[in-house]
Amino acid sequence: MSAPYLLIIFLFLLVGPAALTLAREPHSISFRSPDLYPEGLAWDPSAQHFLVGSLRDRTVAAVSDAGVVDTLISDPSLPVNVTVLGLAVDSINHRLLAVIHATDPLPHFNALAAYDLRSRKRLFLSLLPSDEATAGTRQTANDVAVDFRGNAYVTNSIGNYIWKVNVAGEASIFSRSRAFTAHPVDHDSPFSYCGLNGIAYVSKGYLLVVQSNTGKMFKVDEDNGTARQVLLSEDLTLADGIAIRGDGVVLVVSQNKLRFLKSSDSWGEGVIFDKVDLDVERFPTSVAVGAEDRVYVLYGHVLEAVMGNSGREVFGIEEVRSKKESGEENVWVFVLVGLGLAYFLFWRFQMGQLVKNLDKKTN
């Protein structure tokens, strides 16, 4: 087989999957579970399904790509009416980590539960301690991230600090950095009470955490808990969940937008390179990275639950794509195809000239 034909085959193999990805519609999952009202979302890569918590029940549900719902965890030993908020999958230790919270008018309760993903049995339930400054006051355990050693990090949205729970379930206050309280809060905002919120672990040895009521992002050292603000091109208004894609792109979801961020200096500074509008009425709260680095947002309608409504049965998990990234991919697909076609036509022209010359010599 000649080199030009090999080139055409190579370009087809290279461009084909990208072209199919671009042509495919974003994946949308509609799932039914009455009164679930999920706030937290995680992806389990080993089981290839999503995990969601519940504002109304002591459960964690698994949701397949087709929207089939299975109750993965049901823990009646937890206090009545607690909320299951942030979720994280510890793939190395085959565990699910779930933030458990209850507040007024219920007895206050903040804990991290760990469950074995194979047996579905609870491994520990760690109560999260208050510091002296906030003892006896309302606190809110919100989101969780896990490092490669099995240490979990849980944000406190009211106290503006971070707990640490080691692999054995021993809990402590990890970071009370002054950076977390260095910025003014808009007290006219209905969510002014919500400070530190989404948290994600970066394999280079630090955490990224976002703050809802200031729109700031912080980089937190995993060894000593020191934190400093990440300098961004603009604030992350009403930031909620955060996730990190395999290529290092950071994703931050708010009530109305999903923001795509990147950094060239390990998050000393960062830039928001794209913003995608979301469905405000469905109240997105969490973002997760699923199979093939696809980005998904959870529509859990949790504001309805907070307002005391009930009866909703259908919720959603939807893939969200960056239009700017898709545009760049389109350009490269056309460039590669164009180069291959140009080379093939040039080869055909050369072969045509060679045949003509041979004919002349023969005649």
N, C-alpha and C positions, 0 to 999 in steps of 0.2 A: 504494500500500500504506500502511495507517495506521501511525502511530507505535508503538502497542502491539505490532503484529505485527513491526515492525522490531526492537523491543526483544527480543522472544522469540527472533528469529533471531540477534541479536547475542549474547545469553546462551548460546544453544546453541553458537555458534562459540567462545565464550570458555571455557565450562565443559566442552564435549565432550572436547577433548584431555586435560584434567586428569582427567576422570572415567575415560577409557580408560587413562591411565597408572596411576591408582590401582587399577583393576580388573585390570591385567596382573600376572601372577605375576613375581617377580624372575627375571632371566635367569640361567640356569645353563649353563655350558659344561664338558663333560667331553671331555678330549682324550687321545689315546693316543700315547705316545712312550717306548718301553722305556728304563728307567734314566736318564731325563732329569733328574729331581729339580731342578726350577727353583726358584731363590730370588728372582730379580728379575723384576719385571713393569713393562711400559710400554705405553702406547697410542700408536699411530701414526695421527694423525688424517687424513693424506693417503691412506694405504692402507686405513684403516678396519679395522685388525686389531690384536691384542695381540702383544707381543713378550716372550719369556721366555728366560732364560739356562739354564745347566746346571751342576750340581755335578760331573757326571761326564764332560763332553765339551767340546771347544773349539768350541761351537756356540751360535747364537742362533736360536730357532725363532719363526716367525709362526703365530699361532693365530686362526682366523676365528671369527665368531659361532657358526658351526655346529660348531666343534670340529675343523675340518680343519687339520692341521699341515703346515707347509712349512719346510724348513731354509733360513732366510734367510742366515745366515752360517755358514760352516765354515772355520776358520782353522787348518790343520795346522802353520803356521809358529810358532804359539805353543808355549811349553814344554809337554811332555807332562803330562797330568793336572792342568792348571790348572783353576780354578773361575771361571765367569762369574757374577759377583754382580750388583751394581746396574746398571740400565739407564736411559738417558734419551734421548728423541728430541729432537734439535735441528731443529725444523721449519723455521726460517729458512734454515739451511744444508744442509738435507736430509741430516742425518747421524744415525747411531746411535752413542751413546757407551756403552761397556761397561767395567765394572770387572773387571780380571783379577787373580786372586790365587792364590797357592799358599803353603803353610806346612808345618810338620813333618808327616811325615818327609821331605817333598819339599824341594828347594832353595827358599828364600824368594823370592817374586816378587810385586811389587805394581806394577801399571801401569794406564793408561787407554788403551783402543783406540778409535779413531774409524773408522767405516765409512760410505761413501757409500750412501745408501738406494736409489739408483737402479741404480748399477753393482754394488753389494755389494762393492766393493773396499776394502781397508783404506787409510785415509788416513795414519794414524800410529799408532805404539805408543809411548807416553810412560812411561818408568820413573819411578816416584814416589820422590823422595829422602827419606832419613831425616835428622833433625836430629842435632846432636852428642850430645844427651842420650840418644837412642835408637838410635844407629848400632850395627849388629851385633845388635840384639835383634829379636825377632819383632814384626812389624807386620801390621795387617790393613786393607787397602783394602776398603771395604764398599759404600757407596752413592754415587750421583752425581746432581747437578742441574746445569742449564745455564741461563745468562742469555741476554738478547736479543742480546748481542754475540758469543755463541759460546763464552764462557768456561765451563769446567766446574769444579765444586767436588766434591771427593771426600773422604769422611770416613775417618779412621783410627780404628778402634775400639779398638785397643790403645794407641796413642800419645796418643789424645784430642786430635788436632788435625785441621785441614782442609787438604788440598792444593788448589792451583789449577792448571789446565791451560788455557792460552789457546788461541785458535782455530788457532794455528799448531802446537800440540802441545808448547809449552814449559811444563815443570812446575816448580812451586815450592811451598814451604810458605806457606800463606796466613794461617792463624789458629792461634795457640797461646795463646789467651786463658786467663787464670787461672780464669775462670768455669767452664771445663770440668772443673777438678779441685778445685773448692771444696766439693764435697758428699761425705759419707761413702758408702761402697759396702758393701752387704751381701755379705760374702765367703762366706757360707754358701749363697748362690744359685749354682746350677750355671752361670749365665751372668754371673757377677760380672766376668769378664774383658772383657766387651763394653761399651765405653763409647759414644762417638758412633756413631750408626747412621744412621737415615733422615735425608735432607736434601731440602729443596724451596726453590725460588727464588720470591720474591714480587716482582712487577713494580714495586713502589714503591721497590726498591733495597736489599733485604736478603734474607737466607736464614733459614729456620727449620730447626733441627736438633734431633733428639731423642737422648737418652742412655739406653741400655737399663738399665744397672746402677744408675742413680739415679732414673730416671723423670722427669728434668727436660727442659725445652725451652729452647732458647736462640735469641735473635735476633742475627744476625751481619751487620754492615754490609758491603756488597759492595765498598766502596772501600778500607777499611783493615783489615777483619777483626776489628774490636772486637766483643766479644760481651757480652751480659748475659742473665741468666735471665728468662724469661717467667714472670710470677706466675700460677699456675693454681689452680683451685679444689681440685685434688688431683693427686698424682703420676701420671705415665703409666707405670705399672708394666710393666716388660719391653717398653718401646716398641721397635718395629722399623721398619717402613716408614712413610713420611709422604707425603701428597699434598694438593693444594689444589684445591678445586672452583671453578668459574667465579664463583660468588657470594661467594667468600672463605672459605667454611667449610673448616677444616683437618681432615683425616682421619688418624688415627694407628692403625695396626694393631699388636697384640701377639699373644702366643700364644693368647689366649682371648677377646679383645674387639676390636671396632672402635669407636674413640671419635670423636665428632663435637664439634669445638671451634669457638668463634667469639670475636672480640674487637672491641671498640668503639674501641680506641685504637692501632691498628696494632701490636698484639702487645707492648705494654708489659705488659698483663694479658690473660688469657684465661679462658674458662669452658668446661667440658665439659658440653654440654647434653643429650647422649645417649650411651649405651653399648649396643652390640649384641653379644650372645654369639656366638662363633664355634666351629667344630668343632676342639677341641684336638688330637684324634688325627690330624687331617690337617695340622696344623702350619702355620697361615697365617703368611706372612712379609712380603708386600708388598701395597700398595694402589695402585690407579690410577684415574683418572677417564677414562671412556670416552665414547662418543657420547652426546649429550643430557645431559651432566653426570651420567651414571650412575656409581655407585661400585662398583668391583669389587675383590675380595680374591683373592689367589692361594693355593691349597692345593697346595703342592709336596712335602709329606712329607719335607722336607729332614733332619729329625732322624733318619729311617731311614738316609739316606745317611751322615750324620755318624757314626752308630753302626756303619757298615760293612755295612749290609744292601744288598741289590740285588734286581733282578727285578721291581720295580713297573713297571707299564705305563701306568696311567691316573692322570691328575692333573686338577685342576679350577680353573676361574676362575668366581667366583660374584658376582652382584650383591647388594649389601647396602644396605638402606634404613633410614633413621631412622624408628622408629615414632612419635616425637614430631612429626617434620616431616610425616609422612603424616597424622597426626591433625589437624594444623593445616590441611593442604590440604583434608581432608574437611569441616572446619567451614566454610571459605570457599566450597566448592562448594555446600553446603546453604544458606548465607546468600544467595549470589547467586541460586540457583534460587528460594528463598523470596521474595526481593524481587521478582524478575521475575513470579512467580505472583501475588503480592499486588497488584502494579501492574496486571496483566492483569485480575484479578477486579474490581478497583476500576473499571477502564475499562468492563468489561462491565456492571457495576452502573449506572454513569453513563449508558451508552448505553441501557440498559433504561428508566431513568427518563425519558430524553429521548423515547424512542418512546412511552411512556405519555402524556406531556404533549402530544405531537403528536396522538395519537389523541383525547385529550379535546377539543383545540381543533377537530379535524376534525368530531367529533360535535356 
